[in-house]
Amino acid sequence: MRSREEPHRGWGRCDPSPILFLSLLSTAPLGLLGEESRQVSLVVIPSNVGPPQNLLHIRAVGTNSTLHYVWSSLGPPAVLLVATNTPHSILSVNWSRLLSPEPDGGLMVLPKDNIQFSSALVFTRLFEFDSTNSSDAAAKPPGKPYPPYALAEFSWNNITDSLDPATLSATFRGHPNHDPTGAFANGSLAFKVQAFSRSGRPAQPPRLLHTMDTCQLEVALIGASPRGNRSLFGLEVATLGQGPDCPSLREQHSIDDEYAPAVFQSPIVRAFFGSQNNFCVFNLTFGASTGPGYWDRHYLSWSMLLGVGTPPVDSLSPLVVGIMVVALGAPGLMLLAGGLFLLLGPKRYSEYQPIN
């Protein structure tokens, strides 16, 4: 499935190739974009009811706006993105309501009247299929499917243990509660979240270009035993639709009909949006059956950026500008010099004289 990019939408960008450009979130007001500076913080919201719960809050405060990213592993891993037109908006959590069977209203950004934009992503299932008899990962069917892993049925680490204020990062690391095959006996699925206090690129690959309006997610499957000789993996991603049509993406690989969208509850999404059912689901597959693949090193990493507005675009560096000047200017200078030589150079006279 392919579609054109649409400006001023929430967006995500994924690596490795093929690059997937997900225009997943709804239109954001222009007044919220392009703040020259933001004060960015990343904290774990402590639970005052029962054992600790994984609720991570990224708050990026600008002069006239605030961006809130709320990540959680209550149910399947999910993130809320809320933008307000005030630097004074706050996140309010009612833990008793959030952890109840009816979490509506358990999570709010206040004041409500200043909310300009909101949406959500939910990571619902991890897919696996054997591509031994398939030469094309995009083919349908791509290979032998295995029962998918429901991420709502994973146990996750205490997010506080991985919190790193210096890098504004934290990692949700989990494994299935029920693992009859022992595939995750020595493995895990990790969601590393990172915010940024300035624009630029991280030092480590894939070095996605970021701004203070964005946060990065790296999904890593490490050490899990594949159930096939040449297993490929995929991820089911659901987004809350704001209109009659689902958001678009530039390229999408669909997999077998057995992996139709699941019916699921995500507590923090329902707590914020209420009982809405207009979710759109995308199935993303990683790698190719021709390899190298997960079966080589039992490691897979996939990164994406989430943000509001037009994705950041690299400006031309002085080195690139210099190369362009030399590459394009040299032929032009040679033509100009040749023309001037012909016009102004010494003229040749014939040895023959005209006869009157």
Order of alpha helices (4+ residues) and beta strands (2+ residues): beta-beta-beta-beta-beta-beta-beta-alpha-beta-beta-beta-beta-beta-beta-beta-beta-beta-beta-alpha-beta-alpha-beta-alpha
